[in-house]
Amino acid sequence: LMEIIVSVTILTVVMAGLLNFFVSAKKHTTYSRSRVSAAELGKYFLDPLQMQVRQDQWGANCLSSSPTSGCPGAQTINGMTFTPAYTITDYLPATPDVVKLKRVKVVITWNEY
């Protein structure tokens, strides 16, 4: 009877350790998937801008008036909402031989569950 109690106790400790390992692995996998989704969505948010942003048509795209009007908005994937925030800054000041360049930065935020 003592041997059975000791073996059940050892088995319980081992199973608790394995359960903790699997829970941690699941959380890490979920976090990795959300980061990959955010990276893909970053590409999704920036790709249309390549076609829209031209020096001669700067006033006719989604980044011209306010940073988010007309640009791709929040996307929901697997119950997680990814929200973009666009930031537009001057990259190089305009000079006679260099056109004025702008840098568009997209920061994607999401809440993990």
Buried (B, 14 or more C-beta within 10 A) or exposed (E): EEEEEEEEEEEEEEEEEEEEEEEEEEEEEBEEEBEEBBEEBBEBBBEBBEEBBEEEEEEEBBBBEEBBEEBBEEBEBEEBEBBBEBEEEEEEEEEEEEEEEEEBEBEBEBEEE
